Amino acid sequence: MSTSILEVRGIGPSTVAILAENGIVTAEDLATKTIRQVTIIKGFSEIRAAQVITDAKALVSPENKQEIKKTKSEKKAVKKEKIAKKTDKNKSKVKEKEKKAKKTVKSDKKNKKMAKGKKGGKTVKKSKK
């Protein structure tokens, strides 16, 4: 039994006519095509071709639906990992900047103390009373 190509998300009546001119008349036909084969057809970018092929595969096979869901969840997991790595890098950069700032403040305080203890290039000794 063949599935109507109109059931594929993103395919309307005018697109059906264009696909039919290129030998694609059912969702099964579309599901077996590669992105390159579909992008040759007028009105299909790589993104649109990938989307309709994926949707056609999901429509014709319930097993493919589960596989597509897995792929999407895997992509989300990878994305979360990348975000976590970026966050960790940013945190370490912030810590490094904080350390540098503390060192600068300490050396500024030290320089001020040394400057207070000198007058005219000579070190002034503080007397104890």
Legacy VTK file of the C-alpha trace (Angstrom):
# vtk DataFile Version 3.0
C-alpha trace
ASCII
DATASET POLYDATA
POINTS 129 float
0.000 0.000 0.000
1.384 3.384 -0.936
1.152 6.525 1.143
0.035 9.756 -0.493
2.827 12.249 -0.884
0.405 14.960 0.282
0.635 13.460 3.764
4.305 14.458 3.973
4.707 17.657 5.959
5.752 20.552 3.713
4.346 19.057 0.515
1.358 20.819 -1.027
-0.518 20.458 -4.323
1.926 22.533 -6.394
4.902 20.595 -5.002
3.129 17.301 -5.768
2.981 18.308 -9.438
6.689 19.208 -9.496
7.657 15.945 -7.770
5.421 13.914 -10.116
7.234 15.439 -13.122
10.408 13.983 -11.586
8.982 10.501 -10.965
8.178 10.914 -7.256
4.493 10.173 -6.709
4.308 8.511 -3.270
5.811 9.089 0.152
7.690 5.815 -0.327
9.276 7.172 -3.514
10.401 10.285 -1.676
11.691 8.292 1.307
14.071 6.355 -0.941
15.656 9.442 -2.509
18.890 11.095 -1.409
19.190 14.772 -0.581
21.251 15.291 -3.739
18.534 13.697 -5.896
15.858 15.953 -4.414
17.881 19.197 -4.494
18.090 18.857 -8.285
14.333 19.409 -8.372
13.166 23.020 -8.651
12.131 24.505 -5.297
14.196 22.214 -3.063
17.165 23.480 -1.073
19.323 21.023 0.864
17.486 21.894 4.064
14.029 21.424 2.577
15.067 18.221 0.813
16.465 16.758 4.032
13.311 17.719 5.928
10.812 16.218 3.477
12.866 13.045 3.041
13.056 12.623 6.818
9.331 13.260 7.168
8.531 10.817 4.346
10.638 8.109 5.997
8.888 8.691 9.308
5.517 8.542 7.617
6.098 5.255 5.815
7.829 3.365 8.621
6.996 3.484 12.345
10.486 2.097 13.055
11.993 5.116 11.370
9.989 7.387 13.662
11.748 5.912 16.679
15.119 6.171 14.929
14.489 9.829 14.084
13.515 10.568 17.690
16.749 8.903 18.859
18.786 10.974 16.470
17.145 14.185 17.655
17.711 13.308 21.316
21.334 12.419 20.557
21.797 15.796 18.849
20.309 17.539 21.884
22.673 15.650 24.187
25.686 16.634 22.092
24.511 20.248 22.081
24.166 20.220 25.878
27.688 18.800 26.198
29.107 21.561 24.010
27.312 24.210 26.069
28.624 22.665 29.283
32.191 22.687 27.909
31.868 26.331 26.876
30.514 27.193 30.304
33.445 25.411 31.971
35.931 27.244 29.745
34.278 30.563 30.538
34.380 29.812 34.249
38.084 29.006 34.118
38.766 32.197 32.148
36.879 34.217 34.753
38.884 32.564 37.541
42.147 33.387 35.754
41.085 37.021 35.364
40.131 37.175 39.040
43.552 35.795 40.042
45.310 38.368 37.869
43.182 41.136 39.344
44.024 40.011 42.904
47.737 39.927 42.070
47.505 43.416 40.606
45.721 44.725 43.698
48.320 43.115 45.990
51.245 44.533 44.028
49.580 47.984 43.982
49.178 47.883 47.764
52.783 46.770 48.176
54.014 49.585 45.935
51.968 52.149 47.882
53.422 50.929 51.181
56.925 51.153 49.789
56.255 54.638 48.436
54.986 55.839 51.852
58.150 54.613 53.501
60.401 56.657 51.166
60.854 60.413 51.017
63.098 62.044 48.489
64.580 58.736 47.481
65.762 57.970 51.045
64.190 55.392 53.268
62.735 56.860 56.401
63.036 54.738 59.500
60.134 54.797 61.823
61.106 55.378 65.400
59.654 53.330 68.178
58.252 55.219 71.153
LINES 1 130
129 0 1 2 3 4 5 6 7 8 9 10 11 12 13 14 15 16 17 18 19 20 21 22 23 24 25 26 27 28 29 30 31 32 33 34 35 36 37 38 39 40 41 42 43 44 45 46 47 48 49 50 51 52 53 54 55 56 57 58 59 60 61 62 63 64 65 66 67 68 69 70 71 72 73 74 75 76 77 78 79 80 81 82 83 84 85 86 87 88 89 90 91 92 93 94 95 96 97 98 99 100 101 102 103 104 105 106 107 108 109 110 111 112 113 114 115 116 117 118 119 120 121 122 123 124 125 126 127 128
